């Protein structure tokens, strides 16, 4: 994969408001949130939601971006927790 193909970077583990755990990502390019259709700007944190792809399509699942307004995150780093304060739609 070429560097120019990178659309997001994995930041690390994050806790959801529901108490679950997910992976947090940082956008390199602009995304659209699958739940609210809001913009996830480059540099903003977001999570992903897995979904099954149709039969015959390469891969078993696809992942759709979800903004931190729809799914608030708390980043975890060596026992420390930091709230992700990101809302790309505040422009």
PyMOL Python script that loads the backbone (N, CA, C, O; Angstrom):
from pymol import cmd

cmd.read_pdbstr("""\
ATOM      1  N   UNK A   1       0.852  -1.180   0.000  1.00  0.00           N
ATOM      2  CA  UNK A   1       0.000   0.000   0.000  1.00  0.00           C
ATOM      3  C   UNK A   1       0.893   1.238   0.000  1.00  0.00           C
ATOM      4  O   UNK A   1       1.800   1.359   0.823  1.00  0.00           O
ATOM      5  N   UNK A   2       0.631   2.145  -0.921  1.00  0.00           N
ATOM      6  CA  UNK A   2       1.386   3.383  -0.997  1.00  0.00           C
ATOM      7  C   UNK A   2       0.906   4.344   0.083  1.00  0.00           C
ATOM      8  O   UNK A   2      -0.242   4.277   0.522  1.00  0.00           O
ATOM      9  N   UNK A   3       1.784   5.229   0.502  1.00  0.00           N
ATOM     10  CA  UNK A   3       1.438   6.222   1.512  1.00  0.00           C
ATOM     11  C   UNK A   3       0.236   7.064   1.075  1.00  0.00           C
ATOM     12  O   UNK A   3      -0.578   7.458   1.910  1.00  0.00           O
ATOM     13  N   UNK A   4       0.120   7.341  -0.222  1.00  0.00           N
ATOM     14  CA  UNK A   4      -0.988   8.157  -0.716  1.00  0.00           C
ATOM     15  C   UNK A   4      -2.330   7.430  -0.634  1.00  0.00           C
ATOM     16  O   UNK A   4      -3.379   8.060  -0.765  1.00  0.00           O
ATOM     17  N   UNK A   5      -2.310   6.100  -0.418  1.00  0.00           N
ATOM     18  CA  UNK A   5      -3.540   5.325  -0.294  1.00  0.00           C
ATOM     19  C   UNK A   5      -4.107   5.349   1.131  1.00  0.00           C
ATOM     20  O   UNK A   5      -5.226   4.886   1.353  1.00  0.00           O
ATOM     21  N   UNK A   6      -3.361   5.874   2.083  1.00  0.00           N
ATOM     22  CA  UNK A   6      -3.791   5.887   3.479  1.00  0.00           C
ATOM     23  C   UNK A   6      -4.905   6.911   3.653  1.00  0.00           C
ATOM     24  O   UNK A   6      -4.740   8.087   3.329  1.00  0.00           O
ATOM     25  N   UNK A   7      -6.047   6.446   4.170  1.00  0.00           N
ATOM     26  CA  UNK A   7      -7.196   7.322   4.382  1.00  0.00           C
ATOM     27  C   UNK A   7      -7.432   7.632   5.861  1.00  0.00           C
ATOM     28  O   UNK A   7      -8.108   8.602   6.199  1.00  0.00           O
ATOM     29  N   UNK A   8      -6.864   6.793   6.740  1.00  0.00           N
ATOM     30  CA  UNK A   8      -6.979   7.023   8.178  1.00  0.00           C
ATOM     31  C   UNK A   8      -5.835   6.311   8.880  1.00  0.00           C
ATOM     32  O   UNK A   8      -5.225   5.390   8.337  1.00  0.00           O
ATOM     33  N   UNK A   9      -5.557   6.761  10.105  1.00  0.00           N
ATOM     34  CA  UNK A   9      -4.518   6.142  10.934  1.00  0.00           C
ATOM     35  C   UNK A   9      -5.153   5.620  12.212  1.00  0.00           C
ATOM     36  O   UNK A   9      -6.001   6.274  12.818  1.00  0.00           O
ATOM     37  N   UNK A  10      -4.733   4.446  12.602  1.00  0.00           N
ATOM     38  CA  UNK A  10      -5.237   3.857  13.846  1.00  0.00           C
ATOM     39  C   UNK A  10      -4.587   4.578  15.023  1.00  0.00           C
ATOM     40  O   UNK A  10      -3.363   4.685  15.095  1.00  0.00           O
ATOM     41  N   UNK A  11      -5.419   5.073  15.949  1.00  0.00           N
ATOM     42  CA  UNK A  11      -4.926   5.789  17.122  1.00  0.00           C
ATOM     43  C   UNK A  11      -4.736   4.828  18.293  1.00  0.00           C
ATOM     44  O   UNK A  11      -3.730   4.904  18.999  1.00  0.00           O
ATOM     45  N   UNK A  12      -5.689   3.930  18.504  1.00  0.00           N
ATOM     46  CA  UNK A  12      -5.593   2.965  19.598  1.00  0.00           C
ATOM     47  C   UNK A  12      -6.954   2.624  20.166  1.00  0.00           C
ATOM     48  O   UNK A  12      -7.993   2.945  19.588  1.00  0.00           O
ATOM     49  N   UNK A  13      -6.924   1.964  21.316  1.00  0.00           N
ATOM     50  CA  UNK A  13      -8.164   1.524  21.968  1.00  0.00           C
ATOM     51  C   UNK A  13      -8.897   2.715  22.555  1.00  0.00           C
ATOM     52  O   UNK A  13      -8.292   3.686  23.010  1.00  0.00           O
ATOM     53  N   UNK A  14     -10.226   2.611  22.530  1.00  0.00           N
ATOM     54  CA  UNK A  14     -11.066   3.659  23.102  1.00  0.00           C
ATOM     55  C   UNK A  14     -12.291   3.020  23.722  1.00  0.00           C
ATOM     56  O   UNK A  14     -12.781   1.995  23.247  1.00  0.00           O
ATOM     57  N   UNK A  15     -12.784   3.636  24.793  1.00  0.00           N
ATOM     58  CA  UNK A  15     -14.018   3.183  25.431  1.00  0.00           C
ATOM     59  C   UNK A  15     -15.188   3.959  24.853  1.00  0.00           C
ATOM     60  O   UNK A  15     -15.093   5.160  24.603  1.00  0.00           O
ATOM     61  N   UNK A  16     -16.294   3.253  24.646  1.00  0.00           N
ATOM     62  CA  UNK A  16     -17.530   3.877  24.193  1.00  0.00           C
ATOM     63  C   UNK A  16     -18.354   4.326  25.390  1.00  0.00           C
ATOM     64  O   UNK A  16     -18.132   3.855  26.505  1.00  0.00           O
ATOM     65  N   UNK A  17     -19.284   5.214  25.175  1.00  0.00           N
ATOM     66  CA  UNK A  17     -20.163   5.675  26.250  1.00  0.00           C
ATOM     67  C   UNK A  17     -20.966   4.524  26.840  1.00  0.00           C
ATOM     68  O   UNK A  17     -21.379   4.589  27.998  1.00  0.00           O
ATOM     69  N   UNK A  18     -21.193   3.462  26.054  1.00  0.00           N
ATOM     70  CA  UNK A  18     -21.936   2.291  26.509  1.00  0.00           C
ATOM     71  C   UNK A  18     -21.092   1.374  27.388  1.00  0.00           C
ATOM     72  O   UNK A  18     -21.613   0.424  27.971  1.00  0.00           O
ATOM     73  N   UNK A  19     -19.788   1.652  27.486  1.00  0.00           N
ATOM     74  CA  UNK A  19     -18.885   0.815  28.258  1.00  0.00           C
ATOM     75  C   UNK A  19     -18.127  -0.186  27.406  1.00  0.00           C
ATOM     76  O   UNK A  19     -17.221  -0.859  27.897  1.00  0.00           O
ATOM     77  N   UNK A  20     -18.486  -0.291  26.142  1.00  0.00           N
ATOM     78  CA  UNK A  20     -17.787  -1.188  25.229  1.00  0.00           C
ATOM     79  C   UNK A  20     -16.434  -0.617  24.820  1.00  0.00           C
ATOM     80  O   UNK A  20     -16.099   0.523  25.142  1.00  0.00           O
ATOM     81  N   UNK A  21     -15.678  -1.423  24.114  1.00  0.00           N
ATOM     82  CA  UNK A  21     -14.351  -1.015  23.649  1.00  0.00           C
ATOM     83  C   UNK A  21     -14.328  -1.062  22.128  1.00  0.00           C
ATOM     84  O   UNK A  21     -14.905  -1.962  21.517  1.00  0.00           O
ATOM     85  N   UNK A  22     -13.663  -0.099  21.528  1.00  0.00           N
ATOM     86  CA  UNK A  22     -13.520  -0.039  20.077  1.00  0.00           C
ATOM     87  C   UNK A  22     -12.124   0.454  19.738  1.00  0.00           C
ATOM     88  O   UNK A  22     -11.307   0.682  20.629  1.00  0.00           O
ATOM     89  N   UNK A  23     -11.853   0.618  18.463  1.00  0.00           N
ATOM     90  CA  UNK A  23     -10.602   1.179  17.999  1.00  0.00           C
ATOM     91  C   UNK A  23     -10.889   2.590  17.495  1.00  0.00           C
ATOM     92  O   UNK A  23     -11.840   2.794  16.740  1.00  0.00           O
ATOM     93  N   UNK A  24     -10.081   3.563  17.901  1.00  0.00           N
ATOM     94  CA  UNK A  24     -10.214   4.938  17.434  1.00  0.00           C
ATOM     95  C   UNK A  24      -9.275   5.156  16.251  1.00  0.00           C
ATOM     96  O   UNK A  24      -8.165   4.624  16.217  1.00  0.00           O
ATOM     97  N   UNK A  25      -9.733   5.941  15.292  1.00  0.00           N
ATOM     98  CA  UNK A  25      -8.962   6.274  14.100  1.00  0.00           C
ATOM     99  C   UNK A  25      -8.896   7.789  13.962  1.00  0.00           C
ATOM    100  O   UNK A  25      -9.754   8.506  14.477  1.00  0.00           O
ATOM    101  N   UNK A  26      -7.863   8.275  13.259  1.00  0.00           N
ATOM    102  CA  UNK A  26      -7.748   9.692  12.923  1.00  0.00           C
ATOM    103  C   UNK A  26      -7.842   9.801  11.401  1.00  0.00           C
ATOM    104  O   UNK A  26      -7.095   9.140  10.680  1.00  0.00           O
ATOM    105  N   UNK A  27      -8.754  10.631  10.921  1.00  0.00           N
ATOM    106  CA  UNK A  27      -8.972  10.785   9.481  1.00  0.00           C
ATOM    107  C   UNK A  27      -7.787  11.490   8.829  1.00  0.00           C
ATOM    108  O   UNK A  27      -7.265  12.466   9.369  1.00  0.00           O
ATOM    109  N   UNK A  28      -7.368  10.998   7.674  1.00  0.00           N
ATOM    110  CA  UNK A  28      -6.355  11.651   6.853  1.00  0.00           C
ATOM    111  C   UNK A  28      -7.060  12.432   5.737  1.00  0.00           C
ATOM    112  O   UNK A  28      -6.590  13.483   5.300  1.00  0.00           O
ATOM    113  N   UNK A  29      -8.180  11.898   5.298  1.00  0.00           N
ATOM    114  CA  UNK A  29      -9.026  12.557   4.295  1.00  0.00           C
ATOM    115  C   UNK A  29     -10.412  12.759   4.905  1.00  0.00           C
ATOM    116  O   UNK A  29     -10.701  12.230   5.979  1.00  0.00           O
ATOM    117  N   UNK A  30     -11.255  13.509   4.234  1.00  0.00           N
ATOM    118  CA  UNK A  30     -12.612  13.750   4.719  1.00  0.00           C
ATOM    119  C   UNK A  30     -13.482  12.504   4.542  1.00  0.00           C
ATOM    120  O   UNK A  30     -13.443  11.848   3.501  1.00  0.00           O
ATOM    121  N   UNK A  31     -14.264  12.191   5.573  1.00  0.00           N
ATOM    122  CA  UNK A  31     -15.212  11.084   5.540  1.00  0.00           C
ATOM    123  C   UNK A  31     -16.610  11.629   5.819  1.00  0.00           C
ATOM    124  O   UNK A  31     -16.763  12.757   6.287  1.00  0.00           O
ATOM    125  N   UNK A  32     -17.619  10.826   5.531  1.00  0.00           N
ATOM    126  CA  UNK A  32     -18.997  11.126   5.901  1.00  0.00           C
ATOM    127  C   UNK A  32     -19.444  10.087   6.923  1.00  0.00           C
ATOM    128  O   UNK A  32     -19.286   8.886   6.703  1.00  0.00           O
ATOM    129  N   UNK A  33     -20.001  10.550   8.035  1.00  0.00           N
ATOM    130  CA  UNK A  33     -20.485   9.651   9.082  1.00  0.00           C
ATOM    131  C   UNK A  33     -21.655   8.839   8.538  1.00  0.00           C
ATOM    132  O   UNK A  33     -22.579   9.393   7.943  1.00  0.00           O
ATOM    133  N   UNK A  34     -21.613   7.533   8.743  1.00  0.00           N
ATOM    134  CA  UNK A  34     -22.654   6.650   8.234  1.00  0.00           C
ATOM    135  C   UNK A  34     -23.975   6.820   8.988  1.00  0.00           C
ATOM    136  O   UNK A  34     -25.029   6.457   8.467  1.00  0.00           O
ATOM    137  N   UNK A  35     -23.935   7.367  10.208  1.00  0.00           N
ATOM    138  CA  UNK A  35     -25.165   7.498  10.995  1.00  0.00           C
ATOM    139  C   UNK A  35     -25.866   8.835  10.805  1.00  0.00           C
ATOM    140  O   UNK A  35     -27.093   8.873  10.708  1.00  0.00           O
ATOM    141  N   UNK A  36     -25.107   9.945  10.749  1.00  0.00           N
ATOM    142  CA  UNK A  36     -25.753  11.268  10.684  1.00  0.00           C
ATOM    143  C   UNK A  36     -25.455  12.021   9.395  1.00  0.00           C
ATOM    144  O   UNK A  36     -26.006  13.097   9.167  1.00  0.00           O
ATOM    145  N   UNK A  37     -24.597  11.471   8.556  1.00  0.00           N
ATOM    146  CA  UNK A  37     -24.187  12.100   7.288  1.00  0.00           C
ATOM    147  C   UNK A  37     -23.375  13.381   7.502  1.00  0.00           C
ATOM    148  O   UNK A  37     -23.190  14.162   6.569  1.00  0.00           O
ATOM    149  N   UNK A  38     -22.894  13.593   8.728  1.00  0.00           N
ATOM    150  CA  UNK A  38     -22.027  14.736   9.012  1.00  0.00           C
ATOM    151  C   UNK A  38     -20.630  14.495   8.474  1.00  0.00           C
ATOM    152  O   UNK A  38     -20.257  13.364   8.163  1.00  0.00           O
ATOM    153  N   UNK A  39     -19.868  15.559   8.367  1.00  0.00           N
ATOM    154  CA  UNK A  39     -18.501  15.473   7.866  1.00  0.00           C
ATOM    155  C   UNK A  39     -17.523  15.135   8.984  1.00  0.00           C
ATOM    156  O   UNK A  39     -17.582  15.709  10.072  1.00  0.00           O
ATOM    157  N   UNK A  40     -16.630  14.206   8.705  1.00  0.00           N
ATOM    158  CA  UNK A  40     -15.508  13.900   9.595  1.00  0.00           C
ATOM    159  C   UNK A  40     -14.290  14.492   8.900  1.00  0.00           C
ATOM    160  O   UNK A  40     -13.809  13.943   7.910  1.00  0.00           O
ATOM    161  N   UNK A  41     -13.795  15.602   9.413  1.00  0.00           N
ATOM    162  CA  UNK A  41     -12.713  16.351   8.783  1.00  0.00           C
ATOM    163  C   UNK A  41     -11.369  15.655   8.958  1.00  0.00           C
ATOM    164  O   UNK A  41     -11.193  14.886   9.903  1.00  0.00           O
ATOM    165  N   UNK A  42     -10.416  15.913   8.063  1.00  0.00           N
ATOM    166  CA  UNK A  42      -9.064  15.401   8.259  1.00  0.00           C
ATOM    167  C   UNK A  42      -8.531  15.835   9.623  1.00  0.00           C
ATOM    168  O   UNK A  42      -8.659  17.000   9.999  1.00  0.00           O
ATOM    169  N   UNK A  43      -7.941  14.912  10.351  1.00  0.00           N
ATOM    170  CA  UNK A  43      -7.424  15.177  11.693  1.00  0.00           C
ATOM    171  C   UNK A  43      -8.391  14.825  12.805  1.00  0.00           C
ATOM    172  O   UNK A  43      -7.985  14.731  13.964  1.00  0.00           O
ATOM    173  N   UNK A  44      -9.665  14.627  12.480  1.00  0.00           N
ATOM    174  CA  UNK A  44     -10.683  14.313  13.494  1.00  0.00           C
ATOM    175  C   UNK A  44     -10.639  12.833  13.863  1.00  0.00           C
ATOM    176  O   UNK A  44     -10.284  11.985  13.044  1.00  0.00           O
ATOM    177  N   UNK A  45     -11.000  12.544  15.093  1.00  0.00           N
ATOM    178  CA  UNK A  45     -11.109  11.163  15.551  1.00  0.00           C
ATOM    179  C   UNK A  45     -12.465  10.589  15.142  1.00  0.00           C
ATOM    180  O   UNK A  45     -13.452  11.315  15.029  1.00  0.00           O
ATOM    181  N   UNK A  46     -12.493   9.278  14.923  1.00  0.00           N
ATOM    182  CA  UNK A  46     -13.750   8.599  14.619  1.00  0.00           C
ATOM    183  C   UNK A  46     -13.579   7.119  14.912  1.00  0.00           C
ATOM    184  O   UNK A  46     -12.462   6.649  15.128  1.00  0.00           O
ATOM    185  N   UNK A  47     -14.680   6.385  14.919  1.00  0.00           N
ATOM    186  CA  UNK A  47     -14.639   4.929  15.061  1.00  0.00           C
ATOM    187  C   UNK A  47     -15.258   4.336  13.805  1.00  0.00           C
ATOM    188  O   UNK A  47     -15.654   5.065  12.896  1.00  0.00           O
ATOM    189  N   UNK A  48     -15.340   3.037  13.759  1.00  0.00           N
ATOM    190  CA  UNK A  48     -15.891   2.363  12.590  1.00  0.00           C
ATOM    191  C   UNK A  48     -16.942   1.346  13.011  1.00  0.00           C
ATOM    192  O   UNK A  48     -16.885   0.784  14.105  1.00  0.00           O
ATOM    193  N   UNK A  49     -17.896   1.124  12.123  1.00  0.00           N
ATOM    194  CA  UNK A  49     -18.945   0.135  12.332  1.00  0.00           C
ATOM    195  C   UNK A  49     -18.796  -0.905  11.228  1.00  0.00           C
ATOM    196  O   UNK A  49     -18.727  -0.557  10.050  1.00  0.00           O
ATOM    197  N   UNK A  50     -18.746  -2.170  11.603  1.00  0.00           N
ATOM    198  CA  UNK A  50     -18.611  -3.241  10.614  1.00  0.00           C
ATOM    199  C   UNK A  50     -19.967  -3.628  10.058  1.00  0.00           C
ATOM    200  O   UNK A  50     -20.977  -3.600  10.761  1.00  0.00           O
ATOM    201  N   UNK A  51     -19.973  -3.988   8.795  1.00  0.00           N
ATOM    202  CA  UNK A  51     -21.188  -4.502   8.168  1.00  0.00           C
ATOM    203  C   UNK A  51     -20.781  -5.575   7.166  1.00  0.00           C
ATOM    204  O   UNK A  51     -19.666  -5.569   6.645  1.00  0.00           O
ATOM    205  N   UNK A  52     -21.689  -6.477   6.912  1.00  0.00           N
ATOM    206  CA  UNK A  52     -21.428  -7.535   5.938  1.00  0.00           C
ATOM    207  C   UNK A  52     -21.554  -6.995   4.534  1.00  0.00           C
ATOM    208  O   UNK A  52     -22.420  -6.167   4.252  1.00  0.00           O
ATOM    209  N   UNK A  53     -20.688  -7.464   3.651  1.00  0.00           N
ATOM    210  CA  UNK A  53     -20.778  -7.078   2.249  1.00  0.00           C
ATOM    211  C   UNK A  53     -21.634  -8.089   1.501  1.00  0.00           C
ATOM    212  O   UNK A  53     -21.802  -9.215   1.969  1.00  0.00           O
ATOM    213  N   UNK A  54     -22.174  -7.713   0.355  1.00  0.00           N
ATOM    214  CA  UNK A  54     -22.998  -8.645  -0.417  1.00  0.00           C
ATOM    215  C   UNK A  54     -22.196  -9.860  -0.883  1.00  0.00           C
ATOM    216  O   UNK A  54     -20.977  -9.771  -1.028  1.00  0.00           O
ATOM    217  N   UNK A  55     -22.855 -10.983  -1.117  1.00  0.00           N
ATOM    218  CA  UNK A  55     -22.160 -12.166  -1.623  1.00  0.00           C
ATOM    219  C   UNK A  55     -21.431 -11.850  -2.926  1.00  0.00           C
ATOM    220  O   UNK A  55     -21.934 -11.104  -3.767  1.00  0.00           O
ATOM    221  N   UNK A  56     -20.256 -12.419  -3.080  1.00  0.00           N
ATOM    222  CA  UNK A  56     -19.470 -12.211  -4.287  1.00  0.00           C
ATOM    223  C   UNK A  56     -18.545 -11.016  -4.228  1.00  0.00           C
ATOM    224  O   UNK A  56     -17.717 -10.829  -5.120  1.00  0.00           O
ATOM    225  N   UNK A  57     -18.672 -10.194  -3.179  1.00  0.00           N
ATOM    226  CA  UNK A  57     -17.793  -9.039  -3.014  1.00  0.00           C
ATOM    227  C   UNK A  57     -16.607  -9.473  -2.166  1.00  0.00           C
ATOM    228  O   UNK A  57     -16.779 -10.154  -1.155  1.00  0.00           O
ATOM    229  N   UNK A  58     -15.411  -9.084  -2.572  1.00  0.00           N
ATOM    230  CA  UNK A  58     -14.196  -9.472  -1.861  1.00  0.00           C
ATOM    231  C   UNK A  58     -14.259  -9.023  -0.411  1.00  0.00           C
ATOM    232  O   UNK A  58     -14.611  -7.879  -0.126  1.00  0.00           O
ATOM    233  N   UNK A  59     -13.920  -9.917   0.501  1.00  0.00           N
ATOM    234  CA  UNK A  59     -13.916  -9.608   1.928  1.00  0.00           C
ATOM    235  C   UNK A  59     -15.243  -9.955   2.580  1.00  0.00           C
ATOM    236  O   UNK A  59     -16.276 -10.016   1.914  1.00  0.00           O
ATOM    237  N   UNK A  60     -15.207 -10.178   3.863  1.00  0.00           N
ATOM    238  CA  UNK A  60     -16.417 -10.554   4.585  1.00  0.00           C
ATOM    239  C   UNK A  60     -17.153  -9.361   5.168  1.00  0.00           C
ATOM    240  O   UNK A  60     -18.377  -9.381   5.301  1.00  0.00           O
ATOM    241  N   UNK A  61     -16.404  -8.323   5.513  1.00  0.00           N
ATOM    242  CA  UNK A  61     -17.039  -7.155   6.118  1.00  0.00           C
ATOM    243  C   UNK A  61     -16.454  -5.882   5.534  1.00  0.00           C
ATOM    244  O   UNK A  61     -15.342  -5.876   5.007  1.00  0.00           O
ATOM    245  N   UNK A  62     -17.202  -4.831   5.633  1.00  0.00           N
ATOM    246  CA  UNK A  62     -16.728  -3.494   5.300  1.00  0.00           C
ATOM    247  C   UNK A  62     -16.855  -2.676   6.575  1.00  0.00           C
ATOM    248  O   UNK A  62     -17.606  -3.048   7.477  1.00  0.00           O
ATOM    249  N   UNK A  63     -16.141  -1.584   6.659  1.00  0.00           N
ATOM    250  CA  UNK A  63     -16.239  -0.744   7.845  1.00  0.00           C
ATOM    251  C   UNK A  63     -16.653   0.659   7.430  1.00  0.00           C
ATOM    252  O   UNK A  63     -16.104   1.232   6.489  1.00  0.00           O
ATOM    253  N   UNK A  64     -17.622   1.197   8.141  1.00  0.00           N
ATOM    254  CA  UNK A  64     -18.149   2.523   7.861  1.00  0.00           C
ATOM    255  C   UNK A  64     -17.740   3.470   8.987  1.00  0.00           C
ATOM    256  O   UNK A  64     -17.811   3.090  10.156  1.00  0.00           O
ATOM    257  N   UNK A  65     -17.313   4.700   8.665  1.00  0.00           N
ATOM    258  CA  UNK A  65     -16.896   5.656   9.696  1.00  0.00           C
ATOM    259  C   UNK A  65     -18.078   6.225  10.478  1.00  0.00           C
ATOM    260  O   UNK A  65     -19.146   6.480   9.921  1.00  0.00           O
ATOM    261  N   UNK A  66     -17.863   6.418  11.783  1.00  0.00           N
ATOM    262  CA  UNK A  66     -18.870   7.008  12.670  1.00  0.00           C
ATOM    263  C   UNK A  66     -18.202   8.143  13.436  1.00  0.00           C
ATOM    264  O   UNK A  66     -17.165   7.937  14.066  1.00  0.00           O
ATOM    265  N   UNK A  67     -18.787   9.344  13.387  1.00  0.00           N
ATOM    266  CA  UNK A  67     -18.196  10.506  14.065  1.00  0.00           C
ATOM    267  C   UNK A  67     -18.340  10.388  15.585  1.00  0.00           C
ATOM    268  O   UNK A  67     -19.105   9.565  16.088  1.00  0.00           O
ATOM    269  N   UNK A  68     -17.593  11.222  16.300  1.00  0.00           N
ATOM    270  CA  UNK A  68     -17.630  11.173  17.766  1.00  0.00           C
ATOM    271  C   UNK A  68     -18.869  11.847  18.349  1.00  0.00           C
ATOM    272  O   UNK A  68     -19.116  11.747  19.551  1.00  0.00           O
ATOM    273  N   UNK A  69     -19.640  12.524  17.525  1.00  0.00           N
ATOM    274  CA  UNK A  69     -20.926  13.053  17.997  1.00  0.00           C
ATOM    275  C   UNK A  69     -21.917  11.904  18.132  1.00  0.00           C
ATOM    276  O   UNK A  69     -22.665  11.827  19.106  1.00  0.00           O
ATOM    277  N   UNK A  70     -21.912  11.009  17.139  1.00  0.00           N
ATOM    278  CA  UNK A  70     -22.820   9.858  17.161  1.00  0.00           C
ATOM    279  C   UNK A  70     -22.335   8.765  18.107  1.00  0.00           C
ATOM    280  O   UNK A  70     -23.146   8.062  18.708  1.00  0.00           O
ATOM    281  N   UNK A  71     -21.026   8.617  18.242  1.00  0.00           N
ATOM    282  CA  UNK A  71     -20.457   7.582  19.094  1.00  0.00           C
ATOM    283  C   UNK A  71     -19.271   8.169  19.862  1.00  0.00           C
ATOM    284  O   UNK A  71     -18.127   8.042  19.427  1.00  0.00           O
ATOM    285  N   UNK A  72     -19.545   8.820  21.018  1.00  0.00           N
ATOM    286  CA  UNK A  72     -18.479   9.433  21.812  1.00  0.00           C
ATOM    287  C   UNK A  72     -17.422   8.400  22.227  1.00  0.00           C
ATOM    288  O   UNK A  72     -17.737   7.249  22.531  1.00  0.00           O
ATOM    289  N   UNK A  73     -16.160   8.848  22.229  1.00  0.00           N
ATOM    290  CA  UNK A  73     -15.035   7.970  22.555  1.00  0.00           C
ATOM    291  C   UNK A  73     -14.242   8.530  23.722  1.00  0.00           C
ATOM    292  O   UNK A  73     -14.208   9.740  23.949  1.00  0.00           O
ATOM    293  N   UNK A  74     -13.607   7.631  24.457  1.00  0.00           N
ATOM    294  CA  UNK A  74     -12.615   8.021  25.468  1.00  0.00           C
ATOM    295  C   UNK A  74     -11.372   7.212  25.170  1.00  0.00           C
ATOM    296  O   UNK A  74     -11.356   5.993  25.336  1.00  0.00           O
ATOM    297  N   UNK A  75     -10.318   7.905  24.723  1.00  0.00           N
ATOM    298  CA  UNK A  75      -9.076   7.226  24.366  1.00  0.00           C
ATOM    299  C   UNK A  75      -8.415   6.647  25.598  1.00  0.00           C
ATOM    300  O   UNK A  75      -8.441   7.253  26.669  1.00  0.00           O
ATOM    301  N   UNK A  76      -7.821   5.468  25.447  1.00  0.00           N
ATOM    302  CA  UNK A  76      -7.103   4.812  26.541  1.00  0.00           C
ATOM    303  C   UNK A  76      -5.628   4.775  26.184  1.00  0.00           C
ATOM    304  O   UNK A  76      -5.257   4.372  25.082  1.00  0.00           O
ATOM    305  N   UNK A  77      -4.778   5.202  27.131  1.00  0.00           N
ATOM    306  CA  UNK A  77      -3.342   5.200  26.897  1.00  0.00           C
ATOM    307  C   UNK A  77      -2.628   4.866  28.195  1.00  0.00           C
ATOM    308  O   UNK A  77      -2.514   5.710  29.083  1.00  0.00           O
ATOM    309  N   UNK A  78      -2.149   3.638  28.303  1.00  0.00           N
ATOM    310  CA  UNK A  78      -1.401   3.194  29.485  1.00  0.00           C
ATOM    311  C   UNK A  78      -2.120   3.491  30.790  1.00  0.00           C
ATOM    312  O   UNK A  78      -1.522   4.018  31.727  1.00  0.00           O
ATOM    313  N   UNK A  79      -3.392   3.157  30.852  1.00  0.00           N
ATOM    314  CA  UNK A  79      -4.153   3.370  32.073  1.00  0.00           C
ATOM    315  C   UNK A  79      -4.743   4.757  32.188  1.00  0.00           C
ATOM    316  O   UNK A  79      -5.660   4.967  32.981  1.00  0.00           O
ATOM    317  N   UNK A  80      -4.243   5.711  31.417  1.00  0.00           N
ATOM    318  CA  UNK A  80      -4.776   7.068  31.412  1.00  0.00           C
ATOM    319  C   UNK A  80      -5.942   7.118  30.430  1.00  0.00           C
ATOM    320  O   UNK A  80      -5.951   6.376  29.448  1.00  0.00           O
ATOM    321  N   UNK A  81      -6.905   7.965  30.676  1.00  0.00           N
ATOM    322  CA  UNK A  81      -8.045   8.096  29.774  1.00  0.00           C
ATOM    323  C   UNK A  81      -8.200   9.553  29.395  1.00  0.00           C
ATOM    324  O   UNK A  81      -8.140  10.433  30.254  1.00  0.00           O
ATOM    325  N   UNK A  82      -8.399   9.813  28.108  1.00  0.00           N
ATOM    326  CA  UNK A  82      -8.575  11.170  27.610  1.00  0.00           C
ATOM    327  C   UNK A  82      -9.856  11.222  26.783  1.00  0.00           C
ATOM    328  O   UNK A  82     -10.068  10.376  25.915  1.00  0.00           O
ATOM    329  N   UNK A  83     -10.708  12.204  27.047  1.00  0.00           N
ATOM    330  CA  UNK A  83     -11.955  12.318  26.290  1.00  0.00           C
ATOM    331  C   UNK A  83     -11.657  12.886  24.915  1.00  0.00           C
ATOM    332  O   UNK A  83     -10.912  13.857  24.779  1.00  0.00           O
ATOM    333  N   UNK A  84     -12.246  12.272  23.897  1.00  0.00           N
ATOM    334  CA  UNK A  84     -12.082  12.746  22.519  1.00  0.00           C
ATOM    335  C   UNK A  84     -13.071  13.874  22.283  1.00  0.00           C
ATOM    336  O   UNK A  84     -14.275  13.642  22.172  1.00  0.00           O
ATOM    337  N   UNK A  85     -12.562  15.090  22.208  1.00  0.00           N
ATOM    338  CA  UNK A  85     -13.413  16.257  21.978  1.00  0.00           C
ATOM    339  C   UNK A  85     -13.301  16.649  20.518  1.00  0.00           C
ATOM    340  O   UNK A  85     -12.509  17.520  20.156  1.00  0.00           O
ATOM    341  N   UNK A  86     -14.087  16.010  19.693  1.00  0.00           N
ATOM    342  CA  UNK A  86     -14.018  16.249  18.264  1.00  0.00           C
ATOM    343  C   UNK A  86     -15.407  16.333  17.685  1.00  0.00           C
ATOM    344  O   UNK A  86     -16.198  15.402  17.830  1.00  0.00           O
ATOM    345  N   UNK A  87     -15.712  17.419  17.040  1.00  0.00           N
ATOM    346  CA  UNK A  87     -16.942  17.499  16.277  1.00  0.00           C
ATOM    347  C   UNK A  87     -16.598  18.250  15.002  1.00  0.00           C
ATOM    348  O   UNK A  87     -16.553  19.480  14.998  1.00  0.00           O
ATOM    349  N   UNK A  88     -16.358  17.529  13.933  1.00  0.00           N
ATOM    350  CA  UNK A  88     -15.905  18.111  12.683  1.00  0.00           C
ATOM    351  C   UNK A  88     -16.953  19.018  12.055  1.00  0.00           C
ATOM    352  O   UNK A  88     -16.637  19.776  11.138  1.00  0.00           O
ATOM    353  N   UNK A  89     -18.202  18.957  12.534  1.00  0.00           N
ATOM    354  CA  UNK A  89     -19.252  19.778  11.932  1.00  0.00           C
ATOM    355  C   UNK A  89     -19.333  21.179  12.525  1.00  0.00           C
ATOM    356  O   UNK A  89     -20.210  21.951  12.137  1.00  0.00           O
ATOM    357  N   UNK A  90     -18.433  21.534  13.464  1.00  0.00           N
ATOM    358  CA  UNK A  90     -18.493  22.840  14.115  1.00  0.00           C
ATOM    359  C   UNK A  90     -17.861  23.953  13.295  1.00  0.00           C
ATOM    360  O   UNK A  90     -17.585  25.020  13.842  1.00  0.00           O
ATOM    361  N   UNK A  91     -17.627  23.751  12.029  1.00  0.00           N
ATOM    362  CA  UNK A  91     -16.941  24.759  11.216  1.00  0.00           C
ATOM    363  C   UNK A  91     -17.842  25.848  10.766  1.00  0.00           C
ATOM    364  O   UNK A  91     -17.403  26.766  10.073  1.00  0.00           O
TER     365      UNK A  91
END
""", "prot")
cmd.dss("prot")
cmd.show_as("cartoon", "prot")
cmd.util.cbc("prot")
cmd.orient("prot")
